C-alpha cells in the first residue's frame, strides 16, 4: 500500500505546517493527531500485516484531512494518478 517514508514525510509536513498557526482549538487538535500518528507509527511493527495496512491508511487519512483543514491543498502523487 504505502511505504514507511510516505507517512513519516506527512508527519513532518504537518508538523512544519502547524508550527506557523496561531494557537487555537484546531492547532491543538492537529498537534494531538501528529502525536497520535508518531505513537502509532512507532508500534506498527507489532501489528499483523492487515492491521498494519489499516493503521497506515488511517494515518494517511487523518494527516491529509488535517493538512487540508490548515488551508493547504493536496497534490496527487504519480501513483494516485494511475
Helices and strands as residue ranges (DSSP letters): H 4-18, H 25-42, G 44-46, H 49-69, H 78-81
